[in-house]
Amino acid sequence: MTAQQKQKPGRTNDEHRFKRTLRLEVRLSPIEYEALAQAWAASGCNSLARHVRARLFGAADPVAVFWQQQHQDQQERMQVLAALFRIGSNVNQIARQLNRYDPKSAAALAGQLQEVKAELARIAFSQQEQQS
């Protein structure tokens, strides 16, 4: 089963991004239905279906949780990319200095290389930590 994106927004206050194409039917006794209707009235939901979904899935909407995780993953990828760009800039500076080798700048290059090495180790450690 693949989820299809909605073309139009649908109901008011429904931020769900996918079409709801599957149906679940449940038979209830009149007493059960009355209890459900009372709980729905007390919940403040604007539809019985929304109330039932909230009762089934709890406060967290599974689709919202999925998109939140996607957003968090994107943020982490952007942080890694920014760190790699900083390292690339340092490597370019080192290469430029090496091409204009000057014995006086050798100590400065060694310091920059140590900074790059430490930054790479930090990124590798954070990636291993996130994967485990």
C-alpha positions in Angstrom: 0.0 0.0 0.0 1.3 3.4 -0.9 0.0 6.6 0.5 -1.2 9.3 -1.9 -0.7 13.0 -1.2 -3.9 15.1 -1.0 -4.6 17.5 -3.8 -6.8 19.7 -1.7 -6.7 20.5 2.1 -10.0 18.8 3.1 -11.6 19.4 6.4 -10.9 22.5 8.6 -8.1 21.9 11.1 -7.1 18.6 9.5 -3.4 18.8 8.7 -3.2 15.2 7.5 -1.2 15.2 4.2 -2.4 11.9 2.7 -5.7 10.7 1.3 -7.6 8.4 3.6 -8.6 5.6 1.2 -9.0 2.7 3.6 -12.1 2.0 5.6 -12.6 0.3 9.0 -16.1 -0.7 10.0 -17.0 -1.7 13.6 -20.3 -2.9 14.8 -21.4 -1.4 18.2 -24.4 -2.1 20.5 -26.6 0.9 21.2 -25.1 1.3 24.6 -21.5 1.3 23.2 -22.5 3.8 20.5 -24.1 6.1 23.1 -20.9 5.9 25.2 -18.9 6.7 22.1 -21.1 9.6 21.2 -20.9 11.1 24.7 -17.1 10.8 24.7 -17.1 12.5 21.3 -19.2 15.3 22.5 -16.9 15.8 25.5 -13.8 15.7 23.4 -14.4 18.8 21.3 -13.5 17.0 18.0 -15.4 18.3 15.0 -16.0 14.8 13.6 -16.6 11.4 15.0 -13.9 10.0 12.7 -11.3 12.4 14.2 -12.4 11.4 17.7 -12.0 7.7 16.9 -8.6 8.3 15.3 -7.4 10.2 18.4 -8.6 7.4 20.6 -6.9 4.7 18.4 -3.6 6.4 18.0 -3.5 8.5 21.1 -2.4 12.2 21.1 0.4 11.6 18.6 -0.7 11.4 15.0 1.5 8.7 13.3 1.8 10.8 10.2 2.8 13.9 12.2 5.4 11.7 14.0 6.8 10.5 10.7 7.1 14.0 9.3 8.7 15.3 12.5 11.3 12.5 12.3 12.0 13.4 8.7 12.5 17.1 9.6 14.8 16.1 12.4 16.8 13.9 10.1 17.1 16.7 7.6 18.3 19.1 10.3 21.0 16.6 11.3 22.1 16.1 7.7 22.4 19.9 7.3 24.6 20.1 10.4 26.9 17.4 9.1 27.0 19.2 5.7 27.9 22.5 7.3 30.7 20.8 9.3 32.0 19.2 6.2 32.0 22.6 4.4 34.0 24.1 7.3 36.5 21.2 7.0 36.7 21.6 3.2 37.5 25.3 3.7 40.3 24.4 6.2 41.7 21.8 3.7 41.7 24.4 0.9 43.6 26.8 3.2 46.1 24.1 4.0 46.6 23.2 0.3 47.1 26.9 -0.6 49.8 27.2 2.2 51.5 24.0 1.0 51.7 25.3 -2.5 53.4 28.4 -1.2 55.5 26.4 1.3 57.3 28.5 3.7 59.3 26.9 6.6 57.8 29.6 9.0 54.3 28.5 8.2 54.9 24.8 8.8 54.0 25.1 12.5 50.7 26.9 11.6 49.9 24.2 9.1 50.4 21.5 11.6 48.0 23.2 14.0 45.4 23.5 11.3 45.8 19.9 10.4 45.2 18.9 14.0 42.0 21.0 14.1 40.7 19.3 10.9 41.6 15.9 12.3 39.7 16.7 15.6 36.7 18.0 13.7 36.5 14.9 11.5 36.8 12.7 14.6 33.9 14.6 16.2 31.7 14.2 13.2 32.5 10.5 12.9 31.7 10.0 16.6 28.4 11.8 16.4 27.4 9.8 13.3 28.2 6.5 15.1 26.3 7.7 18.2 23.2 8.6 16.1 23.2 5.2 14.3 23.4 3.2 17.5 
